């Protein structure tokens, strides 16, 4: 549900002309809108029938991440809004989405726009590099304006202008699903018809610089997007590989079956490109293999996304691969969860991967146990990883054995870890392993 007092009309001056936009009250102090609506001066926001002065607080300065924050001059109490991530790793339809905006066709009064988001569809806007990794998605509005654009063009003879002017003022309206804020309207997608609107998902902040991302997240009351809920909630992976029987009907392959020849070929092709540091080509092949159900490709694709700070999509691929039994993905998912302070879930995934024989997860689990002062169990997992030839585990095990007063065994593991010099009293433990690849 979307409370109507969240939606606000924004008025401002730009090039000495009056303009209007839509906004969304994040809390009692901050208003979310589109970046291209934050290029003016003399901002006023209509809140509960009152004109409140505001100023531009944060901008992305980017058309593909069309987000901005205004700050009102007086605090007006309202509960902080919560954000959610849209699962874009698979094509689906996110229904029951709603926007409250102030379009021109409504006389800039408040309009309720109901619609859905096709999660596998990107919106390409004029002026954006179509080869760029744009964050724009599409909101399919099921509340169309009263006059179609084609009819307006027929009546006025001015197709280019009238095709989009009816939506003027709606930019900056927030899209809400199941009570969660998921995106901000950006523009009318002209070639797609009257009711197709481009929007920026909230997770697009991950594409900003570290400083810019952190400032936006601070206003949203978060430290990372990775711990936001994922929508649609009831999504479950669907079988993607089928074989045709003689009758022509399709027999679904077990999701937990081994990879087929095509996906295995794509996966190994990605490995070859990655070895040559041709990561764009590797990503393309791994993404294709992942969509066919190859868990190793899912994990390696997630590693690439993780390295580029696309944490929400990385999380989705890690979790799907982990759920299908990929032990490297289990460990990598645990590392991502730990970074977002989800310690219990991280431990559970590392423990599952460690019990399945993954040495990096044995080692990382031991570090977590060590830091939480469960020293006996930490020593057990250091030893198991060390016995499986994990060099960093040998190093840490040697240090812990020396602290325990077992210098002879400590010296054995210290030498096996590759050290030429004897262990000194203040040697430091090594840190966790991150982003273990499949292959």
NORPENOR-V884480 format. One record per residue. RES is the residue in one small letter. SS is DSSP state (alpha for helix, beta for strand, coil for the rest). D_LAST is the distance of its C-alpha to the last C-alpha in Angstrom with 1 decimal. Layout:
# NORPENOR-V884480
res=(RES	RES)
ss=(SS	SS)
d_last=(D_LAST	D_LAST)
This chain:
# NORPENOR-V884480
res=(x	x	x	x	x	x	x	x	x	x	x	x	x	x	x	x	x	x	x	x	x	x	x	x	x	x	x	x	x	x	x	x	x	x	x	x	x	x	x	x	x	x	x	x	x	x	x	x	x	x	x	x	x	x	x	x	x	x	x	x	x	x	x	x	x	x	x	x	x	x	x	x	x	x	x	x	x	x	x	x	x	x	x	x	x	x	x	x	x	x	x	x	x	x	x	x	x	x	x	x	x	x	x	x	x	x	x	x	x	x	x	x	x	x	x	x	x	x	x	x	x	x	x	x	x	x	x	x	x	x	x	x	x	x	x	x	x	x	x	x	x	x	x	x	x	x	x	x	x	x	x	x	x	x	x	x	x	x	x	x	x	x	x	x	x	x	x	x	x	x	x	x	x	x	x	x	x	x	x	x	x	x	x	x	x	x	x	x	x	x	x	x	x	x	x	x	x	x	x	x	x	x	x	x	x	x	x	x	x	x	x	x	x	x	x	x	x	x	x	x	x	x	x	x	x	x	x	x	x	x	x	x	x	x	x	x	x	x	x	x	x	x	x	x	x	x	x	x	x	x	x	x	x	x	x	x	x	x	x	x	x	x	x	x	x	x	x	x	x	x	x	x	x	x	x	x	x	x	x	x	x	x	x	x	x	x	x	x	x	x	x	x	x	x	x	x	x	x	x	x	x	x	x	x	x	x	x	x	x	x	x	x	x	x	x	x	x	x	x	x	x	x	x	x	x	x	x	x	x	x	x	x	x	x	x	x	x	x	x	x	x	x	x	x	x	x	x	x	x	x	x	x	x	x	x	x	x	x	x	x	x	x	x	x	x	x	x	x	x	x	x	x	x	x	x	x	x	x	x	x	x	x	x	x	x	x	x	x	x	x	x	x	x	x	x	x	x	x	x	x	x	x	x	x	x	x	x	x	x	x	x	x	x	x	x	x	x	x	x	x	x	x	x	x	x	x	x	x	x	x	x	x	x	x	x	x	x	x	x)
ss=(coil	coil	coil	alpha	alpha	alpha	beta	beta	beta	beta	beta	beta	beta	beta	coil	coil	beta	beta	beta	beta	beta	beta	beta	beta	beta	coil	coil	coil	coil	beta	beta	beta	beta	coil	alpha	alpha	alpha	coil	coil	coil	beta	beta	beta	beta	beta	beta	beta	coil	coil	beta	beta	beta	beta	beta	beta	beta	beta	beta	beta	coil	coil	coil	coil	coil	coil	coil	coil	beta	beta	beta	beta	beta	coil	coil	coil	coil	coil	coil	coil	coil	coil	coil	beta	beta	beta	beta	coil	coil	coil	coil	coil	coil	beta	beta	beta	beta	beta	beta	beta	beta	beta	coil	coil	alpha	alpha	alpha	coil	coil	coil	coil	beta	beta	beta	beta	beta	beta	beta	beta	beta	beta	beta	beta	coil	coil	coil	coil	coil	coil	coil	coil	coil	coil	coil	coil	coil	beta	beta	beta	beta	beta	beta	coil	coil	coil	coil	coil	coil	coil	alpha	alpha	alpha	alpha	alpha	alpha	alpha	alpha	coil	coil	alpha	alpha	alpha	alpha	alpha	alpha	alpha	coil	coil	coil	coil	coil	coil	coil	coil	beta	beta	beta	beta	coil	coil	beta	beta	beta	beta	beta	beta	beta	beta	beta	coil	alpha	alpha	alpha	coil	coil	coil	beta	beta	beta	beta	beta	beta	alpha	alpha	alpha	alpha	alpha	alpha	coil	coil	alpha	alpha	alpha	alpha	alpha	alpha	alpha	alpha	alpha	alpha	alpha	coil	coil	coil	coil	coil	coil	coil	coil	beta	beta	beta	coil	coil	coil	coil	coil	coil	coil	coil	coil	coil	beta	beta	beta	coil	coil	coil	coil	coil	beta	beta	beta	coil	coil	coil	coil	coil	coil	coil	coil	alpha	alpha	alpha	alpha	alpha	alpha	alpha	alpha	alpha	alpha	alpha	alpha	alpha	alpha	alpha	coil	coil	coil	alpha	alpha	alpha	alpha	alpha	alpha	alpha	alpha	alpha	alpha	alpha	alpha	alpha	coil	coil	coil	alpha	alpha	alpha	alpha	alpha	alpha	alpha	alpha	alpha	alpha	alpha	alpha	alpha	coil	coil	coil	alpha	alpha	alpha	alpha	alpha	alpha	alpha	alpha	alpha	alpha	alpha	alpha	alpha	coil	coil	coil	alpha	alpha	alpha	alpha	alpha	alpha	alpha	alpha	alpha	alpha	alpha	alpha	alpha	coil	coil	coil	alpha	alpha	alpha	alpha	alpha	alpha	alpha	alpha	alpha	alpha	alpha	alpha	alpha	coil	coil	coil	alpha	alpha	alpha	alpha	alpha	alpha	alpha	alpha	alpha	alpha	alpha	alpha	alpha	coil	coil	coil	alpha	alpha	alpha	alpha	alpha	alpha	alpha	alpha	alpha	alpha	alpha	alpha	alpha	coil	coil	coil	alpha	alpha	alpha	alpha	alpha	alpha	alpha	alpha	alpha	alpha	alpha	alpha	alpha	coil	coil	coil	alpha	alpha	alpha	alpha	alpha	alpha	alpha	alpha	alpha	alpha	coil	coil	coil	coil	coil	coil	coil	coil	coil	coil	coil	coil	coil	coil	coil	coil	coil	coil	coil	coil	coil	coil	coil)
d_last=(45.2	46.1	49.2	51.4	52.3	48.8	49.4	51.6	53.2	52.7	55.5	55.4	56.8	55.1	57.1	60.2	59.4	58.6	55.2	53.7	50.2	48.7	47.2	45.8	47.0	44.0	46.6	50.2	49.5	46.8	46.6	43.4	43.9	42.4	42.2	44.4	47.0	47.1	48.6	52.2	54.8	57.2	54.9	56.5	54.8	56.6	55.9	58.0	60.7	60.8	60.1	58.0	57.3	53.7	51.8	48.4	46.3	42.7	41.4	38.1	39.9	37.4	38.1	34.5	34.5	38.1	38.8	41.7	43.6	47.4	49.3	52.7	55.6	56.5	54.4	54.7	53.2	50.4	47.4	44.1	41.9	38.4	35.4	32.6	29.3	29.0	25.8	24.9	21.4	23.3	26.6	29.4	33.0	34.0	37.7	40.6	40.1	43.2	44.5	48.0	48.9	52.1	52.0	55.0	55.6	56.4	58.8	56.3	57.0	54.1	52.3	49.9	47.1	45.1	42.0	38.3	35.1	32.7	29.4	27.6	30.3	30.7	34.1	34.9	38.0	40.4	39.9	36.2	33.7	32.1	29.0	28.7	26.4	29.5	29.7	32.7	32.7	35.7	38.3	40.2	43.6	45.7	48.8	49.7	52.5	55.9	56.1	53.4	52.4	53.5	56.9	57.3	56.6	59.1	61.7	61.2	60.0	57.5	54.2	51.9	53.7	54.5	51.1	49.6	52.6	53.0	49.8	50.9	51.0	48.1	45.5	44.3	44.7	42.0	40.1	40.0	38.3	39.3	40.9	38.0	38.0	35.2	36.4	39.3	41.0	40.8	42.5	43.7	41.3	44.1	42.8	41.7	45.2	47.4	45.2	41.7	41.1	38.2	37.1	34.9	32.7	33.3	29.6	30.1	31.4	27.8	28.1	31.1	31.3	30.7	34.5	35.2	32.6	34.0	37.6	37.0	35.1	38.0	40.5	38.4	38.4	34.7	32.4	29.3	28.6	25.7	28.3	30.3	30.5	28.6	30.6	31.0	31.1	31.2	28.1	25.8	22.8	24.1	22.8	21.6	21.1	24.4	25.9	29.5	32.0	35.0	37.0	34.9	33.9	30.3	28.6	26.0	22.8	21.9	19.6	17.9	17.5	14.2	13.0	15.5	15.3	15.8	13.2	10.5	12.0	12.1	8.4	7.8	11.0	9.9	7.3	10.5	12.7	11.0	11.4	15.0	15.5	16.4	15.3	17.7	16.4	12.8	14.3	16.4	13.8	11.6	14.9	16.1	13.2	13.6	17.3	16.8	15.2	11.4	10.5	6.8	8.7	11.5	9.8	8.6	12.0	13.7	12.6	14.2	17.2	17.5	17.8	20.5	22.3	21.9	21.8	23.2	20.7	17.8	19.5	19.8	16.2	15.1	18.0	17.3	13.8	15.2	18.2	16.2	14.7	11.3	11.8	9.8	11.9	14.9	14.8	14.4	17.1	19.2	19.2	20.3	22.9	24.2	24.7	27.0	28.9	27.7	27.6	28.1	25.4	22.9	24.0	23.7	20.0	19.2	21.4	19.7	16.2	18.0	19.8	16.7	15.6	13.3	14.9	14.5	16.3	18.8	19.6	19.9	22.0	24.2	24.8	25.9	28.1	29.5	30.4	32.1	34.1	32.7	32.7	32.8	29.8	27.9	28.8	27.5	24.0	24.0	25.0	22.4	19.6	21.6	22.0	18.2	18.4	17.6	19.7	20.8	21.7	23.8	25.5	26.4	27.5	29.8	31.5	32.0	33.4	35.8	37.0	37.6	39.8	37.6	37.6	37.0	33.7	32.8	33.4	31.2	28.1	29.1	29.2	25.9	24.4	25.5	28.8	31.7	34.4	35.6	34.6	37.0	38.5	36.9	33.3	30.9	28.1	24.7	23.2	20.2	16.5	15.5	12.6	9.8	6.5	3.7	0.0)
